[in-house]
Amino acid sequence: MYPRILANVLESSQRSVLVLGPRQVGKSTLLASVAPDMSLNLASPRVFREFVGYPERLERELLAARAGVRTVFLDEVQRVPALLDVVQLLLDEHPGRFRFLLSGSSARKLRPGQANLLPGRIHVHHMHPLLACELGEDFDLDRALAHGTLPGIYAERDGELRAADLRSYADTYLREEVQARVARIRLPGGAEVATQQSRGIVDEERTTTPNPEEIPIQGLPVNLTPDQQQEIASLIRSHIANAYLWEYRYLNFFLARSTQVALDWLIGIAEPITISHYDSWFLPVVPSARERKAMIAALETHHLIQLEDRTKTISVTPKGREYHQWRGALPPLPSTSPGPP
């Protein structure tokens, strides 16, 4: 286990905490290291069934527990958001009796307005993949640029396995969140309509971000008036268009700044260039050949560029241009940043 900066925060305070962050960043491992007196993993089907229909059970069990039970760890609390109301009740009615360690992986289920985030009662922390200072001597720039620093993926020594793990992670986690977000649309008045086409749209292999007006909407209730159908179709299109931006937000977080600048530079060139041309232009800014290679590998891994093996040329893909247009241009790197020839 790599030492995490947030561990010092948890040790220095006895306040209840909610740790938010993507899956597999180490939230559960970190909070379990505090040695809680009681732990509930809501990802367990058995535990989930016990509390989803009767969240008040948590209050009953804690008040009946022995006096030594103080620190309580609720893992994946977003699966049963109603438990947050029970936590608030216990903190308000029994101040100092319990300390809660909560972890949540779904920003969709725990965003303000949809869940009680216990303002003023707990400290909220956001946990990210490993930092260079947390990795210490095990930090490898090439590995971090190409495949990120999620602990489980970063610890894998085989590069091909890391790439496969990262693809699986993105497919399983990001698409699951997107599908859940667009699968049902809430109408004025509180009713919900299922969008039957949403799963196919987010599952298909895509190279372009669609114009929302071009997305066909099917499966709407037949008893709706034309105006209601048009209103609902507009809502669905809006949600689907937002879903296509999730990966771009992920790339903003994942790609190092030097890699982003390399993409900007490649887009500024009208035609494919050779790898040696790229190397010569970036040598003054990025002296390390390993880092220059890792920058290209990261862009290729996410299909923002394409490498032609026969001609040894680099070209920007349609996806790369769409991502660049959505993200906007970056300021150049300090000193002698390269520009289009």
C-alpha positions as CSV (number, residue, x, y, z in Angstrom):
1,M,0.0,0.0,0.0
2,Y,1.3,3.4,-1.0
3,P,1.2,6.1,1.7
4,R,-1.6,8.6,1.0
5,I,-1.5,12.3,1.9
6,L,-5.1,12.1,3.1
7,A,-4.1,9.5,5.8
8,N,-2.4,12.3,7.8
9,V,-5.7,14.3,7.7
10,L,-7.7,11.4,9.0
11,E,-5.2,10.8,11.8
12,S,-5.0,14.4,12.9
13,S,-8.8,14.9,13.3
14,Q,-11.6,12.9,14.9
15,R,-14.3,14.5,12.8
16,S,-16.6,12.3,10.7
17,V,-15.5,12.4,7.0
18,L,-17.0,11.6,3.6
19,V,-14.3,10.6,1.0
20,L,-15.5,11.0,-2.6
21,G,-13.6,9.8,-5.6
22,P,-13.6,7.4,-8.6
23,R,-13.6,3.7,-8.0
24,Q,-10.2,2.1,-7.4
25,V,-8.4,5.2,-6.2
26,G,-7.9,3.6,-2.8
27,K,-10.8,5.1,-0.7
28,S,-11.8,1.8,1.0
29,T,-8.2,0.8,1.7
30,L,-7.5,4.2,3.2
31,L,-10.5,4.3,5.5
32,A,-10.1,0.6,6.5
33,S,-6.6,1.5,7.7
34,V,-8.1,3.7,10.4
35,A,-9.2,0.5,12.1
36,P,-13.0,1.2,12.5
37,D,-14.9,-0.6,15.2
38,M,-17.7,-1.5,12.7
39,S,-17.7,-1.7,8.9
40,L,-20.5,-2.1,6.4
41,N,-19.7,-2.7,2.8
42,L,-22.8,-1.7,0.8
43,A,-21.3,-3.2,-2.4
44,S,-22.1,-6.5,-0.8
45,P,-25.5,-7.8,-2.1
46,R,-26.4,-9.1,1.4
47,V,-25.6,-5.9,3.2
48,F,-27.3,-3.8,0.5
49,R,-30.5,-5.8,0.8
50,E,-30.5,-5.5,4.6
51,F,-30.3,-1.6,4.5
52,V,-31.9,-0.5,1.2
53,G,-35.4,-1.1,2.4
54,Y,-34.8,-0.3,6.1
55,P,-32.0,2.3,6.5
56,E,-33.2,2.9,10.1
57,R,-31.6,-0.4,10.9
58,L,-28.3,1.4,11.2
59,E,-29.6,3.5,14.0
60,R,-31.0,0.5,15.8
61,E,-27.8,-1.5,15.5
62,L,-25.5,1.3,16.6
63,L,-27.5,2.3,19.6
64,A,-27.6,-1.4,20.7
65,A,-23.9,-1.9,20.2
66,R,-21.4,-2.0,23.0
67,A,-19.9,1.2,24.3
68,G,-16.6,0.6,22.5
69,V,-18.2,0.9,19.1
70,R,-17.4,4.5,18.1
71,T,-15.8,4.6,14.6
72,V,-18.2,3.3,11.9
73,F,-17.1,2.8,8.3
74,L,-19.8,2.8,5.6
75,D,-18.3,1.8,2.3
76,E,-20.0,2.7,-1.1
77,V,-22.6,4.8,0.8
78,Q,-24.0,6.1,-2.5
79,R,-25.7,2.8,-3.0
80,V,-28.1,3.6,-0.1
81,P,-28.2,7.5,0.1
82,A,-31.0,7.3,2.7
83,L,-28.3,6.1,5.2
84,L,-26.9,9.7,5.2
85,D,-30.1,10.9,6.8
86,V,-29.6,8.3,9.6
87,V,-26.0,9.4,10.0
88,Q,-27.2,13.0,10.4
89,L,-29.7,11.9,13.0
90,L,-27.1,10.0,15.0
91,L,-24.6,12.9,14.9
92,D,-27.3,15.4,16.0
93,E,-28.9,13.4,18.7
94,H,-25.7,11.7,20.1
95,P,-22.9,14.3,19.6
96,G,-19.5,12.8,20.2
97,R,-20.8,9.3,20.4
98,F,-19.9,8.2,16.9
99,R,-17.4,9.0,14.2
100,F,-18.4,8.0,10.7
101,L,-16.1,7.2,7.9
102,L,-18.0,7.3,4.6
103,S,-16.9,6.5,1.1
104,G,-18.7,7.3,-2.2
105,S,-17.9,6.5,-5.8
106,S,-20.8,7.9,-7.7
107,A,-20.9,11.7,-8.1
108,R,-24.3,11.2,-9.9
109,K,-25.9,9.7,-6.8
110,L,-24.2,12.0,-4.3
111,R,-24.5,15.3,-6.0
112,P,-26.2,18.1,-4.1
113,G,-29.9,18.1,-4.3
114,Q,-30.1,14.3,-4.6
115,A,-28.4,13.2,-1.4
116,N,-27.9,14.6,2.1
117,L,-24.1,15.5,2.2
118,L,-24.4,16.5,5.8
119,P,-23.2,20.1,5.6
120,G,-21.6,21.4,8.8
121,R,-21.5,17.9,10.3
122,I,-18.7,16.1,8.4
123,H,-15.7,17.0,6.4
124,V,-15.8,16.1,2.7
125,H,-12.5,15.1,1.0
126,H,-11.9,14.3,-2.6
127,M,-9.5,11.5,-3.3
128,H,-7.6,11.2,-6.6
129,P,-5.2,8.6,-8.1
130,L,-1.7,8.4,-6.7
131,L,0.5,11.5,-6.7
132,A,4.1,11.5,-7.6
133,C,5.0,12.3,-4.0
134,E,2.9,9.4,-2.8
135,L,4.7,7.0,-5.2
136,G,8.1,8.2,-4.1
137,E,10.9,6.1,-5.6
138,D,8.3,4.0,-7.5
139,F,7.2,6.9,-9.6
140,D,7.7,6.2,-13.3
141,L,6.9,9.0,-15.7
142,D,6.3,6.9,-18.7
143,R,4.0,4.6,-16.9
144,A,2.0,7.5,-15.3
145,L,1.6,9.3,-18.7
146,A,0.5,6.2,-20.6
147,H,-1.8,4.6,-18.1
148,G,-2.4,6.9,-15.2
149,T,-1.8,6.3,-11.5
150,L,-4.8,4.3,-10.3
151,P,-3.1,2.2,-7.6
152,G,-4.2,-1.3,-8.9
153,I,-3.4,-0.4,-12.5
154,Y,-0.1,1.4,-11.8
155,A,1.2,-1.5,-9.7
156,E,0.9,-3.8,-12.7
157,R,4.4,-4.1,-14.2
158,D,3.4,-5.4,-17.6
159,G,2.5,-2.5,-19.9
160,E,0.0,-4.5,-22.1
161,L,-1.8,-5.6,-19.0
162,R,-1.9,-2.0,-17.6
163,A,-3.5,-0.9,-20.9
164,A,-6.0,-3.7,-20.9
165,D,-6.9,-2.9,-17.2
166,L,-7.3,0.8,-18.0
167,R,-9.6,0.1,-21.0
168,S,-11.7,-2.3,-18.8
169,Y,-11.9,0.4,-16.1
170,A,-13.0,3.1,-18.4
171,D,-15.6,0.8,-20.1
172,T,-17.0,-0.5,-16.8
173,Y,-17.0,2.6,-14.7
174,L,-17.5,5.6,-17.1
175,R,-20.1,4.0,-19.3
176,E,-22.0,2.6,-16.3
177,E,-22.3,6.1,-15.0
178,V,-23.3,7.5,-18.4
179,Q,-25.9,4.8,-19.0
180,A,-27.4,5.3,-15.6
181,R,-27.6,9.1,-16.2
182,V,-29.4,8.9,-19.5
183,A,-31.5,5.7,-18.9
184,R,-34.4,7.6,-17.4
185,I,-35.6,11.2,-17.8
186,R,-37.7,12.9,-15.1
187,L,-40.6,14.9,-16.5
188,P,-42.2,18.0,-15.0
189,G,-44.4,16.7,-12.2
190,G,-42.0,13.9,-11.2
191,A,-42.9,11.2,-13.6
192,E,-40.1,9.3,-15.4
193,V,-39.8,8.0,-18.9
194,A,-37.4,5.3,-19.9
195,T,-35.2,6.0,-22.9
196,Q,-34.9,2.7,-24.7
197,Q,-32.3,3.9,-27.2
198,S,-29.8,5.2,-24.6
199,R,-27.9,2.0,-24.0
200,G,-27.3,1.5,-27.7
201,I,-26.1,5.0,-28.2
202,V,-23.5,5.0,-25.4
203,D,-22.4,1.5,-26.2
204,E,-21.6,2.0,-29.8
205,E,-18.1,2.6,-31.0
206,R,-18.0,6.3,-31.8
207,T,-15.6,8.6,-33.5
208,T,-17.6,11.8,-33.4
209,T,-19.7,13.8,-30.9
210,P,-23.2,13.9,-32.4
211,N,-25.3,16.9,-32.9
212,P,-28.1,16.5,-30.4
213,E,-30.7,17.5,-33.0
214,E,-29.6,14.5,-35.1
215,I,-30.1,11.9,-32.4
216,P,-33.3,9.9,-33.2
217,I,-35.6,9.5,-30.2
218,Q,-37.8,6.4,-30.1
219,G,-40.0,4.6,-27.6
220,L,-41.8,7.6,-26.1
221,P,-45.3,7.0,-24.6
222,V,-47.9,7.2,-27.3
223,N,-50.4,9.0,-25.1
224,L,-48.3,12.2,-25.1
225,T,-49.3,15.3,-27.1
226,P,-46.9,16.4,-29.9
227,D,-45.7,19.3,-27.7
228,Q,-45.0,16.9,-24.8
229,Q,-43.1,14.5,-27.1
230,Q,-41.0,17.4,-28.4
231,E,-40.2,18.6,-24.9
232,I,-39.2,15.1,-23.7
233,A,-37.2,14.5,-26.9
234,S,-35.3,17.7,-26.2
235,L,-34.6,16.6,-22.6
236,I,-33.3,13.2,-23.8
237,R,-31.1,14.7,-26.5
238,S,-29.6,17.1,-23.9
239,H,-28.8,14.2,-21.5
240,I,-27.3,12.1,-24.3
241,A,-25.1,15.0,-25.6
242,N,-23.8,15.5,-22.0
243,A,-23.0,11.9,-21.8
244,Y,-20.6,12.1,-24.7
245,L,-18.6,14.7,-22.8
246,W,-17.8,12.5,-19.9
247,E,-14.8,10.9,-21.6
248,Y,-13.4,14.4,-22.5
249,R,-13.7,15.5,-18.9
250,Y,-11.8,12.3,-18.0
251,L,-9.0,13.2,-20.5
252,N,-8.7,16.7,-19.0
253,F,-7.9,15.1,-15.7
254,F,-5.8,12.3,-17.1
255,L,-3.5,13.8,-19.7
256,A,-0.4,15.7,-18.5
257,R,-0.1,19.3,-19.6
258,S,2.9,18.6,-21.9
259,T,0.8,15.9,-23.6
260,Q,-2.0,18.4,-24.1
261,V,0.4,20.9,-25.6
262,A,1.7,18.2,-28.0
263,L,-1.9,17.6,-29.2
264,D,-2.3,21.3,-29.8
265,W,0.9,21.4,-31.8
266,L,-0.1,18.4,-33.9
267,I,-3.5,19.9,-34.7
268,G,-1.8,23.1,-35.8
269,I,-0.1,21.2,-38.6
270,A,-2.2,20.7,-41.7
271,E,-0.9,17.2,-42.6
272,P,0.7,14.1,-40.9
273,I,4.3,14.5,-39.8
274,T,7.0,12.0,-39.0
275,I,7.9,10.9,-35.6
276,S,11.4,12.3,-36.1
277,H,9.9,15.6,-37.0
278,Y,7.9,15.6,-33.8
279,D,11.0,14.6,-31.8
280,S,13.1,17.5,-33.2
281,W,10.5,20.1,-32.5
282,F,9.8,19.0,-28.9
283,L,13.4,18.3,-28.0
284,P,14.1,21.8,-26.6
285,V,10.9,21.7,-24.4
286,V,11.0,18.0,-23.4
287,P,14.6,16.9,-23.4
288,S,13.8,13.3,-22.2
289,A,13.3,11.0,-25.1
290,R,11.4,8.6,-22.8
291,E,8.9,11.4,-21.9
292,R,8.4,12.5,-25.5
293,K,7.7,8.8,-26.4
294,A,5.3,8.5,-23.5
295,M,3.4,11.6,-24.6
296,I,2.7,10.1,-28.0
297,A,1.8,6.8,-26.4
298,A,-0.8,8.5,-24.2
299,L,-2.4,10.3,-27.1
300,E,-2.5,7.0,-29.1
301,T,-3.9,5.0,-26.2
302,H,-6.9,7.3,-26.1
303,H,-7.3,7.3,-29.9
304,L,-6.5,11.1,-30.2
305,I,-3.8,10.4,-32.7
306,Q,-2.9,7.5,-35.1
307,L,0.6,6.2,-35.8
308,E,1.2,4.8,-39.3
309,D,3.7,1.9,-38.9
310,R,4.8,1.8,-42.5
311,T,5.5,5.6,-42.9
312,K,6.3,6.3,-39.3
313,T,3.9,9.3,-39.4
314,I,1.6,10.8,-36.8
315,S,-1.9,12.1,-37.7
316,V,-4.7,13.5,-35.5
317,T,-7.9,11.5,-35.5
318,P,-11.4,13.0,-35.7
319,K,-11.8,12.2,-32.0
320,G,-8.6,14.2,-31.3
321,R,-9.8,17.2,-33.1
322,E,-13.3,17.1,-31.5
323,Y,-11.7,16.8,-28.0
324,H,-9.4,19.7,-28.8
325,Q,-12.3,21.9,-30.0
326,W,-14.3,21.1,-26.9
327,R,-11.3,21.7,-24.5
328,G,-10.0,24.8,-26.2
329,A,-6.4,25.8,-26.8
330,L,-3.9,25.8,-24.0
331,P,-1.3,28.5,-23.2
332,P,2.1,27.3,-24.5
333,L,4.7,25.8,-22.3
334,P,7.3,28.2,-20.9
335,S,10.3,29.3,-23.0
336,T,10.8,27.7,-26.4
337,S,7.5,26.0,-26.9
338,P,7.2,24.6,-30.5
339,G,4.7,25.9,-32.9
340,P,3.5,24.7,-36.3
341,P,6.3,24.9,-38.9
